[in-house]
Amino acid sequence: MKIEGGCYCGALRYEANGEPLFQAQCHCRECQYISGGHPNVGIGMAADGFKYTKGAPKQFTRKDLETPATREFCAECGTHILAKGSHTPGMLIIKVGTFDNPALFTGAQMAIFLKDKQGFHHVPEGAAPFQSAPG
């Protein structure tokens, strides 16, 4: 699979090649901040199949979490492009909202961090539920 995408303002562009490792909906509080309150959806991919084709992202990693994710985003418009988990080296989660063709996301196979789920969040039927990260 080839995924192309970028940020809202066009300053960042990327290309990802390879088979998706998973498709997920994440309910963690960090994703809620980034999404404006709702779960975030993303596709897990091998990091070696990903490259920026235009621009360079800013990165942010919280210092107060035991296993923080490093989040990459556009310095101009703030669009969140991807997350790299400290506990999952070699993998990244690309945010579906940044895809040129969001229809490549065919639905969440799993819903993760349900321990942080809000009452107004919807978990898709058939998505495997996890209270935190699977594994």
N, C-alpha and C positions, 0 to 999 in steps of 0.2 A: 504494500500500500504506500502511496505517496500522498503526504499531506502538505499543502502549502498554506501559508497564512501570514498574519501580521497584526500590528496594533491598529487602533482606531485612527490615528493621524497619518499612518503610513511611514513613520520614521524607522520602524523595525519590520523586517520581513524574515521569514524562515522557511525551511524545507525539512521535512522528516520523512525518512524512507525506512520501511521495514514492516513487519507484522505487529499489530497491536498486541501488547501483553494482556491488557484488560481494558474495559470501559467501566467507569465508576462515577458514582455520585458521592461527594464528600460533604458531610454535615459538620465537620470540625469548626470550632469557633473562629479559627484563623480564616478558613474559607468563607465563613459568614461575613467577616469584616470586608473581605475582598469583593464579595459578590453583592454587598449591600443588604445582606440578611438571609439570603437563601442558600441552599447547598450549591456547591460548584460542581460542574461536570468536566471530566477529562478522560483522555486516553493515555494509558501507560505505554511508553515506547522505550526501546534501548537507546541510551544516550549517544552511542556511536553512530546512529543513523540520523542525528539531528544537527543542523547547522543554521546559523543566521546568514542570510544572503544580502541583507542590507541593515546597516546600523549595528549598534552594540547595546545590550541591555544594561540596566542598573540591577544590582542584586541587593537583597535584604535577607538577613537571617536573625531571628530573635535570639538574644543572649540568655533569656530567662527560662527557656524550655530545655528539658532533658534531651529530647531528640527532635530538634527543630528542622524545618524544611528551609531550604534556600529558595527564595522566590525571585524570578526574573521578570522585569517589567520595563515598559517604555518610560524613559526619563522625561519625555515631552508630554504625553497624554495620560500616563499612568496605567495603561492597559497591562493587566497581569497575563503574561505569556505562558509561563510554566513554573512548576515546582520540582525541586530535587530533594528527596528525603535523605536525611543523614543516615537512616537505617536501611536505605535501598540504593547503594552505590551502583552506578552503571545504568540507572533507570531514571526517567523523568516523566512527569505528567503534564501533557500539553492541554491547555484550556480550550474547550470546544468553541467558545465564543470568538476565538481568534482565527478559526479555520476559514479559508476562503469558501469552502463548501461544508457547512456544519452538518449536512446530511450524511457525512461520513461516520458520524456518531450514530449508531443504530439503536442505542438504548443502554442504560446502565445494567451491567451484569451483576453489580454489587452496590450496596449502599454502606459506606463506611463511616465510622465515628458517630454512630447513632446515639452514643451517650450524650452528645451535644445537640441532638436534634431538637428543634423548636416545634411547638404544637401546630404551627401553620405550614410545616414542611410536609411534602408528599414523597413517599417512597414508592417507586414504581413496582407494580405487581411482578413477581418473578425475580426481582433483584435479591441476591443473597445478602442477608443482613449481618453486619458486624458492629459490635459495640465500639471497637477501636479499629486499628489496622488489622487486616487479615494476616494470618500466619501465626 
